[in-house]
Amino acid sequence: MSEPSVRRYSGRSVDEWKAARRERLMDAALELFGTDGYQATSVERLCAEAKVSTRHFYHEFRNKEAVLLAVHAEVIELAVRSTGDALERTAAAPVRERITAAVDGYLQAIMADLRRARISFVEVVGTSPAIEEQRIAFRELLVSCVDHIGETAVARGEIAPKDFRFLGLCFIGAVNTVVYDWMLKEPRPPEDQVQGALRDLAVALMTS
């Protein structure tokens, strides 16, 4: 028996329409949460920006919190992929080069778009238990990355053993504070200047 034909509207299947609708809502959320802020953005405003009805919004997301979780998850995925690629490229390199590549990969993914930076360092902080859980899980992933770099370098005889979890938490705290301050400054310092300073801090923490 042949497969039933897929119903199409204006050349798209129902699934394609739904995917496009969800993408428009995600784009709208990145724009509005990343500029005016999560608290200042209503579901109705998200829908107007995305040109999606509120009825269809609730087909895609349970509530506004679910949209922030999804947008933040996309930012996390981008940062993790960029950092992971950097570490893979430098797998055999000296520890200083690996630290530099990892920090650049992470910061460039976040700081290249001010909306992503605001969502990561402002809008998700303390917003709700579910969002805080996701934020902390991401922080733990970054700490484990620091620990992996450090333990690998110790095994190679490049650096002495240290409490790499403590150093990871210190560095992430510094990144949060510095990038937040960078976002608020007018005129804003060049991205590479801030990234360079944080890169030097990471190298010093791990190798001193």
N, CA, C and O of each residue as an XYZ file, in Angstrom:
832
protein
N       0.841     -1.196      0.000
C       0.000      0.000      0.000
C       0.875      1.244      0.000
O       1.853      1.325      0.743
N       0.523      2.199     -0.825
C       1.355      3.407     -0.927
C       1.164      4.297      0.290
O       0.123      4.263      0.946
N       2.201      5.104      0.586
C       2.141      6.046      1.700
C       1.108      7.125      1.405
O       0.994      7.560      0.259
N       0.342      7.574      2.423
C      -0.595      8.666      2.191
C       0.148      9.936      1.819
O       1.226     10.199      2.352
N      -0.401     10.711      0.932
C       0.260     11.946      0.514
C       0.250     12.955      1.644
O      -0.681     12.988      2.450
N       1.289     13.779      1.703
C       1.396     14.817      2.729
C       0.648     16.047      2.258
O       0.887     16.563      1.167
N      -0.275     16.512      3.113
C      -1.038     17.719      2.753
C      -0.108     18.914      2.750
O       0.682     19.098      3.676
N      -0.200     19.724      1.709
C       0.678     20.873      1.551
C      -0.141     22.146      1.398
O      -1.224     22.145      0.813
N       0.407     23.238      1.943
C      -0.219     24.553      1.869
C       0.818     25.515      1.301
O       1.889     25.704      1.877
N       0.486     26.117      0.169
C       1.421     27.037     -0.500
C       2.784     26.382     -0.688
O       3.820     27.028     -0.528
N       2.776     25.110     -1.024
C       4.014     24.401     -1.307
C       4.726     23.850     -0.092
O       5.778     23.228     -0.240
N       4.194     24.052      1.113
C       4.832     23.553      2.336
C       3.942     22.517      3.014
O       2.714     22.582      2.947
N       4.598     21.558      3.670
C       3.850     20.600      4.473
C       3.469     21.260      5.797
O       3.977     22.327      6.143
N       2.566     20.606      6.531
C       2.163     21.126      7.845
C       3.375     21.221      8.766
O       3.533     22.203      9.491
N       4.234     20.196      8.736
C       5.431     20.217      9.591
C       6.367     21.362      9.222
O       6.983     21.967     10.100
N       6.476     21.659      7.949
C       7.331     22.773      7.517
C       6.760     24.103      7.975
O       7.503     24.995      8.383
N       5.427     24.240      7.910
C       4.786     25.465      8.408
C       5.035     25.626      9.908
O       5.343     26.720     10.380
N       4.899     24.533     10.646
C       5.104     24.595     12.092
C       6.551     24.948     12.429
O       6.807     25.739     13.336
N       7.495     24.360     11.694
C       8.910     24.654     11.937
C       9.218     26.118     11.653
O       9.959     26.759     12.398
N       8.645     26.644     10.566
C       8.875     28.051     10.220
C       8.253     28.966     11.267
O       8.826     30.002     11.604
N       7.097     28.595     11.779
C       6.421     29.391     12.809
C       7.246     29.413     14.090
O       7.412     30.458     14.718
N       7.754     28.255     14.464
C       8.579     28.183     15.675
C       9.859     28.999     15.502
O      10.293     29.681     16.431
N      10.458     28.930     14.323
C      11.684     29.690     14.072
C      11.412     31.194     14.171
O      12.237     31.934     14.707
N      10.277     31.647     13.667
C       9.939     33.076     13.769
C       9.767     33.490     15.229
O      10.176     34.583     15.620
N       9.165     32.624     16.028
C       9.002     32.935     17.451
C      10.353     32.967     18.162
O      10.585     33.810     19.028
N      11.232     32.058     17.798
C      12.571     32.044     18.405
C      13.356     33.289     18.007
O      14.046     33.880     18.838
N      13.256     33.686     16.756
C      13.938     34.903     16.293
C      13.391     36.127     17.022
O      14.151     37.007     17.426
N      12.074     36.179     17.188
C      11.445     37.300     17.885
C      11.895     37.342     19.343
O      12.149     38.416     19.888
N      11.993     36.179     19.967
C      12.413     36.120     21.363
C      13.865     36.574     21.519
O      14.188     37.309     22.451
N      14.732     36.142     20.617
C      16.128     36.589     20.668
C      16.194     38.106     20.565
O      16.942     38.750     21.300
N      15.419     38.671     19.661
C      15.435     40.122     19.466
C      14.869     40.860     20.672
O      15.498     41.795     21.167
N      13.699     40.462     21.151
C      13.027     41.213     22.212
C      13.633     40.948     23.586
O      13.837     41.885     24.357
N      13.921     39.695     23.903
C      14.567     39.402     25.184
C      15.972     39.992     25.217
O      16.450     40.419     26.269
N      16.627     40.013     24.064
C      18.006     40.478     24.000
C      18.149     41.980     23.870
O      19.268     42.493     23.904
N      17.046     42.697     23.721
C      17.109     44.166     23.646
C      16.298     44.804     24.771
O      16.855     45.501     25.619
N      14.985     44.570     24.783
C      14.134     45.172     25.821
C      14.096     44.355     27.104
O      13.799     44.892     28.171
N      14.392     43.067     27.012
C      14.422     42.225     28.205
C      13.239     41.273     28.301
O      12.178     41.495     27.717
N      13.459     40.214     29.053
C      12.436     39.176     29.220
C      11.201     39.701     29.940
O      10.077     39.483     29.488
N      11.406     40.386     31.052
C      10.268     40.868     31.845
C       9.427     41.888     31.084
O       8.215     41.971     31.283
N      10.072     42.663     30.214
C       9.355     43.715     29.478
C       8.636     43.183     28.247
O       7.934     43.937     27.574
N       8.795     41.916     27.944
C       8.223     41.339     26.719
C       7.056     40.421     27.065
O       7.221     39.450     27.803
N       5.903     40.725     26.541
C       4.717     39.892     26.762
C       4.592     38.850     25.658
O       5.224     38.968     24.608
N       3.784     37.842     25.899
C       3.501     36.847     24.863
C       2.886     37.523     23.645
O       3.215     37.191     22.506
N       1.995     38.469     23.893
C       1.337     39.163     22.786
C       2.341     39.928     21.927
O       2.216     39.975     20.703
N       3.329     40.522     22.575
C       4.331     41.262     21.811
C       5.232     40.308     21.021
O       5.603     40.593     19.883
N       5.574     39.185     21.629
C       6.329     38.168     20.908
C       5.584     37.734     19.652
O       6.169     37.618     18.574
N       4.284     37.496     19.810
C       3.473     37.041     18.683
C       3.402     38.099     17.589
O       3.479     37.780     16.403
N       3.255     39.359     17.993
C       3.193     40.440     17.009
C       4.505     40.543     16.241
O       4.503     40.724     15.023
N       5.625     40.429     16.953
C       6.941     40.508     16.308
C       7.145     39.345     15.338
O       7.731     39.514     14.269
N       6.656     38.160     15.722
C       6.846     36.965     14.902
C       5.758     36.779     13.849
O       5.854     35.907     12.986
N       4.717     37.617     13.935
C       3.557     37.475     13.037
C       2.932     36.081     13.183
O       2.679     35.365     12.214
N       2.703     35.748     14.453
C       2.094     34.467     14.806
C       0.933     34.750     15.761
O       1.062     35.596     16.645
N      -0.185     34.065     15.599
C      -1.315     34.269     16.500
C      -0.998     33.689     17.876
O      -0.181     32.776     17.994
N      -1.641     34.216     18.913
C      -1.422     33.682     20.257
C      -1.870     32.224     20.327
O      -1.275     31.435     21.062
N      -2.891     31.860     19.590
C      -3.345     30.462     19.565
C      -2.222     29.556     19.065
O      -1.952     28.504     19.643
N      -1.575     29.979     17.988
C      -0.485     29.178     17.450
C       0.754     29.217     18.359
O       1.524     28.258     18.407
N       0.935     30.329     19.075
C       2.041     30.383     20.038
C       1.937     29.222     21.015
O       2.923     28.535     21.279
N       0.755     29.007     21.547
C       0.581     27.965     22.554
C       0.582     26.560     21.959
O       0.601     25.577     22.700
N       0.563     26.454     20.646
C       0.824     25.172     20.010
C       2.313     24.823     20.083
O       2.690     23.651     20.092
N       3.149     25.863     20.134
C       4.605     25.665     20.109
C       5.242     25.697     21.498
O       6.177     24.945     21.772
N       4.735     26.567     22.370
C       5.339     26.754     23.690
C       4.268     26.789     24.774
O       3.168     27.305     24.573
N       4.614     26.234     25.914
C       3.654     26.208     27.029
C       3.426     27.606     27.593
O       2.310     27.950     27.983
N       4.485     28.407     27.635
C       4.397     29.762     28.169
C       5.649     30.541     27.759
O       6.495     30.028     27.027
N       5.756     31.770     28.232
C       6.903     32.610     27.863
C       8.202     32.048     28.424
O       9.246     32.143     27.779
N       8.148     31.469     29.607
C       9.346     30.868     30.197
C       9.925     29.794     29.277
O      11.143     29.675     29.138
N       9.046     29.016     28.652
C       9.508     27.949     27.754
C      10.265     28.517     26.559
O      11.186     27.881     26.048
N       9.882     29.708     26.113
C      10.595     30.340     25.000
C      11.991     30.767     25.442
O      12.962     30.569     24.712
N      12.094     31.346     26.626
C      13.407     31.760     27.116
C      14.313     30.547     27.299
O      15.500     30.604     26.977
N      13.762     29.452     27.812
C      14.539     28.224     27.954
C      15.061     27.759     26.597
O      16.216     27.350     26.478
N      14.208     27.822     25.580
C      14.599     27.361     24.244
C      15.651     28.271     23.628
O      16.609     27.786     23.024
N      15.489     29.579     23.771
C      16.455     30.528     23.210
C      17.794     30.401     23.929
O      18.847     30.392     23.291
N      17.755     30.302     25.246
C      18.991     30.146     26.000
C      19.679     28.831     25.631
O      20.906     28.778     25.543
N      18.903     27.780     25.417
C      19.479     26.494     25.017
C      20.202     26.619     23.679
O      21.245     25.995     23.480
N      19.664     27.415     22.768
C      20.341     27.635     21.480
C      21.671     28.361     21.681
O      22.668     28.032     21.037
N      21.680     29.347     22.573
C      22.925     30.072     22.863
C      23.944     29.114     23.472
O      25.119     29.133     23.105
N      23.491     28.280     24.402
C      24.371     27.297     25.023
C      24.948     26.365     23.965
O      26.151     26.106     23.949
N      24.098     25.869     23.091
C      24.555     24.943     22.053
C      25.627     25.583     21.174
O      26.624     24.948     20.829
N      25.410     26.845     20.818
C      26.380     27.556     19.998
C      27.715     27.690     20.732
O      28.774     27.449     20.153
N      27.658     28.075     22.003
C      28.880     28.262     22.787
C      29.617     26.949     23.003
O      30.842     26.894     22.903
N      28.868     25.891     23.299
C      29.483     24.582     23.527
C      30.139     24.072     22.251
O      31.249     23.541     22.280
N      29.443     24.238     21.135
C      29.990     23.771     19.858
C      31.262     24.540     19.504
O      32.248     23.946     19.068
N      31.239     25.866     19.693
C      32.396     26.692     19.367
C      33.587     26.350     20.264
O      34.720     26.253     19.792
N      33.325     26.170     21.553
C      34.400     25.823     22.485
C      34.941     24.423     22.199
O      36.151     24.198     22.207
N      34.025     23.487     21.947
C      34.445     22.122     21.643
C      35.275     22.036     20.375
O      36.268     21.311     20.323
N      34.869     22.776     19.355
C      35.646     22.795     18.105
C      37.050     23.336     18.348
O      38.027     22.823     17.802
N      37.142     24.379     19.175
C      38.450     24.978     19.469
C      39.353     23.974     20.187
O      40.542     23.875     19.881
N      38.796     23.241     21.129
C      39.589     22.255     21.863
C      39.985     21.082     20.969
O      41.081     20.536     21.100
N      39.099     20.703     20.071
C      39.419     19.610     19.155
C      40.566     20.003     18.227
O      41.457     19.201     17.949
N      40.532     21.256     17.751
C      41.591     21.725     16.846
C      42.947     21.765     17.540
O      43.983     21.600     16.897
N      42.939     21.982     18.852
C      44.198     22.172     19.586
C      44.495     20.991     20.514
O      45.223     21.142     21.496
N      43.946     19.839     20.213
C      44.073     18.677     21.111
C      45.519     18.350     21.446
O      45.817     17.946     22.570
N      46.416     18.518     20.492
C      47.824     18.164     20.719
C      48.682     19.380     21.060
O      49.897     19.252     21.211
N      48.076     20.541     21.181
C      48.836     21.778     21.390
C      49.201     21.964     22.861
O      48.610     21.318     23.727
N      50.166     22.839     23.158
C      50.504     23.161     24.549
C      49.305     23.758     25.279
O      48.384     24.285     24.656
N      49.329     23.669     26.602
C      48.169     24.067     27.396
C      47.801     25.540     27.206
O      46.618     25.875     27.157
N      48.794     26.423     27.098
C      48.467     27.836     26.911
C      47.658     28.059     25.628
O      46.717     28.853     25.598
N      48.044     27.347     24.583
C      47.322     27.483     23.316
C      45.906     26.918     23.429
O      44.965     27.468     22.856
N      45.761     25.825     24.166
C      44.436     25.230     24.340
C      43.521     26.155     25.145
O      42.349     26.319     24.807
N      44.050     26.750     26.193
C      43.254     27.678     27.007
C      42.813     28.868     26.162
O      41.649     29.267     26.184
N      43.761     29.424     25.421
C      43.457     30.577     24.564
C      42.367     30.239     23.560
O      41.423     31.009     23.379
N      42.493     29.097     22.911
C      41.504     28.697     21.905
C      40.136     28.490     22.525
O      39.130     28.905     21.952
N      40.081     27.850     23.697
C      38.805     27.581     24.359
C      38.114     28.872     24.788
O      36.912     29.039     24.582
N      38.882     29.782     25.386
C      38.301     31.053     25.831
C      37.801     31.852     24.633
O      36.701     32.405     24.666
N      38.609     31.912     23.577
C      38.182     32.639     22.377
C      36.926     32.015     21.777
O      36.004     32.728     21.381
N      36.890     30.686     21.710
C      35.725     30.019     21.150
C      34.464     30.337     21.916
O      33.419     30.605     21.322
N      34.554     30.310     23.234
C      33.392     30.601     24.074
C      32.968     32.066     23.974
O      31.801     32.366     23.719
N      33.918     32.968     24.175
C      33.573     34.390     24.216
C      33.109     34.911     22.855
O      32.181     35.717     22.787
N      33.733     34.469     21.794
C      33.321     34.938     20.463
C      31.903     34.495     20.141
O      31.150     35.233     19.506
N      31.535     33.296     20.574
C      30.172     32.813     20.333
C      29.149     33.659     21.076
O      28.064     33.919     20.555
N      29.483     34.090     22.286
C      28.536     34.850     23.110
C      28.552     36.337     22.769
O      27.497     36.963     22.673
N      29.746     36.907     22.584
C      29.872     38.358     22.462
C      29.660     38.880     21.045
O      29.514     40.086     20.846
N      29.643     37.989     20.063
C      29.456     38.437     18.681
C      28.084     39.062     18.481
O      27.899     39.858     17.560
N      27.126     38.717     19.323
C      25.770     39.250     19.228
C      25.368     39.726     20.621
O      25.234     38.924     21.545
N      25.176     41.041     20.766
C      24.837     41.603     22.077
C      23.566     41.004     22.652
O      23.414     40.930     23.872
N      22.654     40.577     21.793
C      21.410     39.972     22.274
C      21.708     38.655     22.991
O      21.132     38.372     24.042
N      22.605     37.856     22.423
C      22.976     36.600     23.075
C      23.678     36.880     24.405
O      23.437     36.191     25.396
N      24.545     37.892     24.421
C      25.254     38.236     25.656
C      24.265     38.666     26.739
O      24.385     38.253     27.892
N      23.296     39.489     26.369
C      22.328     39.956     27.374
C      21.504     38.793     27.915
O      21.273     38.700     29.121
N      21.065     37.918     27.037
C      20.289     36.762     27.486
C      21.128     35.893     28.420
O      20.631     35.433     29.448
N      22.393     35.665     28.074
C      23.261     34.776     28.850
C      23.645     35.346     30.202
O      23.709     34.613     31.188
N      23.903     36.656     30.260
C      24.471     37.237     31.466
C      23.507     38.110     32.263
O      23.838     38.551     33.363
N      22.327     38.362     31.723
C      21.361     39.209     32.426
C      20.009     38.520     32.550
O      19.527     38.279     33.656
N      19.408     38.209     31.422
C      18.002     37.816     31.418
C      17.724     36.465     32.074
O      16.632     36.261     32.605
N      18.675     35.544     32.050
C      18.415     34.221     32.622
C      18.729     34.140     34.118
O      18.383     33.153     34.767
N      19.371     35.155     34.663
C      19.845     35.079     36.056
C      18.671     35.238     37.023
O      18.050     36.299     37.097
N      18.378     34.164     37.762
C      17.343     34.217     38.790
C      15.931     34.396     38.280
O      15.044     34.742     39.060
N      15.690     34.175     37.011
C      14.369     34.443     36.437
C      13.318     33.464     36.928
O      12.197     33.870     37.234
N      13.658     32.183     37.010
C      12.739     31.171     37.516
C      13.561     29.950     37.903
O      14.703     29.821     37.462
N      13.011     29.050     38.714
C      13.771     27.850     39.083
C      14.218     27.028     37.874
O      15.348     26.541     37.848
N      13.354     26.867     36.880
C      13.710     26.058     35.707
C      14.837     26.699     34.905
O      15.757     26.015     34.457
N      14.761     28.008     34.728
C      15.795     28.712     33.966
C      17.102     28.744     34.751
O      18.183     28.617     34.176
N      16.997     28.913     36.064
C      18.202     28.901     36.891
C      18.866     27.522     36.847
O      20.093     27.421     36.825
N      18.066     26.478     36.834
C      18.617     25.115     36.738
C      19.388     24.936     35.438
O      20.461     24.332     35.422
N      18.834     25.468     34.341
C      19.532     25.367     33.050
C      20.813     26.179     33.061
O      21.837     25.736     32.540
N      20.763     27.362     33.651
C      21.954     28.222     33.717
C      23.058     27.552     34.522
O      24.219     27.568     34.115
N      22.706     26.967     35.655
C      23.702     26.311     36.505
C      24.270     25.071     35.812
O      25.461     24.784     35.926
N      23.421     24.342     35.098
C      23.902     23.162     34.371
C      24.934     23.566     33.324
O      25.923     22.863     33.117
N      24.700     24.705     32.662
C      25.669     25.199     31.676
C      26.964     25.598     32.364
O      28.053     25.317     31.863
N      26.845     26.252     33.514
C      28.040     26.632     34.266
C      28.853     25.391     34.634
O      30.079     25.395     34.530
N      28.175     24.343     35.059
C      28.872     23.107     35.422
C      29.569     22.486     34.211
O      30.646     21.903     34.338
N      28.958     22.613     33.058
C      29.581     22.102     31.838
C      30.872     22.864     31.538
O      31.876     22.270     31.144
N      30.836     24.182     31.727
C      32.039     24.990     31.511
C      33.127     24.643     32.528
O      34.306     24.566     32.184
N      32.721     24.438     33.771
C      33.686     24.064     34.808
C      34.334     22.719     34.465
O      35.540     22.545     34.643
N      33.538     21.779     33.976
C      34.095     20.474     33.609
C      35.079     20.612     32.453
O      36.040     19.848     32.358
N      34.842     21.580     31.579
C      35.767     21.838     30.472
C      37.104     22.355     31.012
O      38.169     21.920     30.575
N      37.034     23.279     31.959
C      38.255     23.788     32.598
C      39.003     22.644     33.276
O      40.223     22.531     33.156
N      38.265     21.801     33.984
C      38.874     20.679     34.685
C      39.552     19.720     33.705
O      40.640     19.214     33.979
N      38.912     19.474     32.571
C      39.483     18.577     31.565
C      40.790     19.146     30.994
O      41.783     18.430     30.860
N      40.775     20.430     30.664
C      41.999     21.066     30.153
C      43.121     20.974     31.182
O      44.261     20.644     30.854
N      42.775     21.273     32.434
C      43.782     21.254     33.488
C      44.340     19.876     33.743
O      45.557     19.707     33.820
N      43.474     18.883     33.876
C      43.943     17.525     34.167
C      44.762     16.953     33.009
O      45.724     16.217     33.226
N      44.373     17.298     31.781
C      45.152     16.857     30.624
C      46.553     17.451     30.662
O      47.540     16.770     30.383
N      46.622     18.740     31.013
C      47.924     19.406     31.082
C      48.777     18.835     32.214
O      49.993     18.715     32.068
N      48.155     18.483     33.335
C      48.888     17.861     34.448
C      49.461     16.517     34.003
O      50.622     16.203     34.269
N      48.624     15.726     33.319
C      49.069     14.403     32.852
C      50.232     14.517     31.869
O      51.062     13.611     31.781
N      50.294     15.617     31.136
C      51.387     15.820     30.176
C      52.609     16.451     30.824
O      53.636     16.634     30.170
N      52.504     16.784     32.106
C      53.623     17.391     32.806
C      53.810     18.864     32.506
O      54.890     19.410     32.731
N      52.760     19.523     31.994
C      52.881     20.938     31.624
C      52.668     21.870     32.806
O      53.301     22.922     32.892
N      51.780     21.490     33.720
C      51.477     22.332     34.875
C      51.341     21.450     36.111
O      51.191     20.233     36.007
N      51.394     22.084     37.285
C      51.225     21.353     38.540
C      49.743     21.120     38.821
O      48.907     21.884     38.339
N      49.399     20.102     39.578
C      47.991     19.879     39.955
C      47.420     21.071     40.716
O      48.111     21.700     41.517
N      46.163     21.368     40.457
C      45.469     22.475     41.118
C      44.017     22.078     41.342
O      43.561     21.043     40.857
N      43.302     22.911     42.079
C      41.855     22.729     42.223
C      41.207     23.387     41.010
O      40.845     24.563     41.057
N      41.061     22.637     39.934
C      40.594     23.222     38.684
C      39.113     23.603     38.736
O      38.680     24.498     38.010
N      38.343     22.939     39.578
C      36.942     23.347     39.729
C      36.866     24.762     40.325
O      36.096     25.606     39.865
N      37.677     24.993     41.349
C      37.725     26.327     41.972
C      38.160     27.374     40.951
O      37.559     28.445     40.864
N      39.202     27.070     40.178
C      39.673     28.014     39.172
C      38.619     28.257     38.104
O      38.455     29.384     37.636
N      37.901     27.205     37.715
C      36.837     27.353     36.724
C      35.730     28.257     37.222
O      35.244     29.112     36.481
N      35.327     28.078     38.470
C      34.281     28.929     39.041
C      34.744     30.381     39.127
O      33.977     31.303     38.851
N      36.009     30.576     39.514
C      36.561     31.940     39.582
C      36.533     32.595     38.203
O      36.132     33.750     38.063
N      36.961     31.852     37.195
C      37.026     32.429     35.850
C      35.633     32.738     35.316
O      35.420     33.802     34.735
N      34.692     31.835     35.502
C      33.330     32.069     35.008
C      32.697     33.262     35.711
O      31.985     34.049     35.088
N      32.956     33.395     37.008
C      32.471     34.569     37.726
C      33.054     35.853     37.160
O      32.355     36.859     37.030
N      34.335     35.814     36.826
C      34.974     36.988     36.221
C      34.367     37.297     34.859
O      34.105     38.459     34.548
N      34.143     36.272     34.045
C      33.534     36.478     32.723
C      32.163     37.125     32.868
O      31.855     38.089     32.166
N      31.338     36.606     33.770
C      29.996     37.166     33.959
C      30.049     38.648     34.312
O      29.300     39.452     33.757
N      30.933     39.003     35.231
C      31.030     40.399     35.685
C      31.595     41.300     34.593
O      31.075     42.387     34.342
N      32.662     40.841     33.947
C      33.336     41.672     32.947
C      32.462     41.884     31.707
O      32.365     43.000     31.197
N      31.836     40.822     31.228
C      31.001     40.957     30.033
C      29.762     41.803     30.336
O      29.333     42.593     29.496
N      29.195     41.645     31.511
C      28.049     42.474     31.910
C      28.444     43.947     31.913
O      27.716     44.792     31.392
N      29.599     44.250     32.502
C      30.086     45.630     32.530
C      30.354     46.141     31.123
O      30.040     47.288     30.807
N      30.929     45.299     30.278
C      31.218     45.657     28.886
C      29.945     46.032     28.133
O      29.938     46.983     27.352
N      28.870     45.284     28.368
C      27.612     45.558     27.668
C      27.047     46.933     28.020
O      26.419     47.584     27.186
N      27.273     47.370     29.260
C      26.667     48.608     29.734
C      27.474     49.859     29.384
O      26.949     50.971     29.436
N      28.744     49.682     29.028
C      29.611     50.848     28.812
C      29.278     51.573     27.511
O      28.938     50.953     26.503
N      29.382     52.894     27.560
C      29.247     53.726     26.367
C      30.368     54.754     26.381
O      30.437     55.544     27.324
N      31.249     54.788     25.388
C      31.280     53.819     24.280
C      31.779     52.460     24.754
O      32.551     52.373     25.709
N      31.342     51.417     24.092
C      31.702     50.059     24.463
C      33.110     49.742     23.970
O      33.410     49.973     22.799
N      33.984     49.215     24.838
C      35.336     48.844     24.387
C      35.273     47.781     23.298
O      34.295     47.038     23.227
N      36.284     47.692     22.454
C      36.297     46.656     21.415
C      36.210     45.258     22.028
O      36.778     44.994     23.088
N      35.501     44.383     21.353
C      35.330     43.013     21.856
C      36.676     42.329     22.073
O      36.889     41.667     23.089
N      37.589     42.494     21.101
C      38.856     41.764     21.201
C      39.693     42.229     22.388
O      40.509     41.469     22.911
N      39.493     43.473     22.813
C      40.211     43.975     23.987
C      39.745     43.244     25.240
O      40.562     42.813     26.054
N      38.438     43.106     25.391
C      37.872     42.410     26.549
C      38.231     40.928     26.493
O      38.608     40.336     27.504
N      38.114     40.341     25.325
C      38.436     38.925     25.172
C      39.909     38.660     25.472
O      40.249     37.651     26.089
N      40.779     39.567     25.036
C      42.203     39.413     25.303
C      42.510     39.443     26.791
O      43.321     38.657     27.281
N      41.859     40.355     27.512
C      42.087     40.454     28.958
C      41.609     39.195     29.672
O      42.285     38.695     30.571
N      40.452     38.684     29.277
C      39.929     37.464     29.902
C      40.760     36.242     29.513
O      40.926     35.315     30.306
N      41.266     36.253     28.313
C      42.138     35.166     27.866
C      43.412     35.139     28.714
O      43.844     34.073     29.152
N      44.010     36.307     28.944
C      45.222     36.387     29.766
C      44.933     35.934     31.199
O      45.760     35.269     31.823
N      43.755     36.297     31.715
C      43.378     35.896     33.073
C      43.275     34.378     33.143
O      43.773     33.774     34.094
N      42.644     33.751     32.164
C      42.484     32.306     32.168
C      43.827     31.597     32.147
O      44.042     30.636     32.885
N      44.722     32.069     31.306
C      46.056     31.465     31.214
C      46.788     31.605     32.544
O      47.423     30.656     33.005
N      46.704     32.783     33.165
C      47.388     33.024     34.442
C      46.825     32.126     35.533
O      47.583     31.547     36.311
N      45.502     32.005     35.598
C      44.880     31.165     36.629
C      45.321     29.701     36.493
O      45.594     29.031     37.489
N      45.385     29.229     35.277
C      45.659     27.808     35.052
C      47.145     27.472     35.134
O      47.496     26.365     35.543
N      48.017     28.385     34.761
C      49.435     28.030     34.594
C      50.365     28.652     35.620
O      51.525     28.250     35.709
N      49.897     29.617     36.396
C      50.809     30.294     37.333
C      51.212     29.384     38.480
O      51.973     29.794     39.355
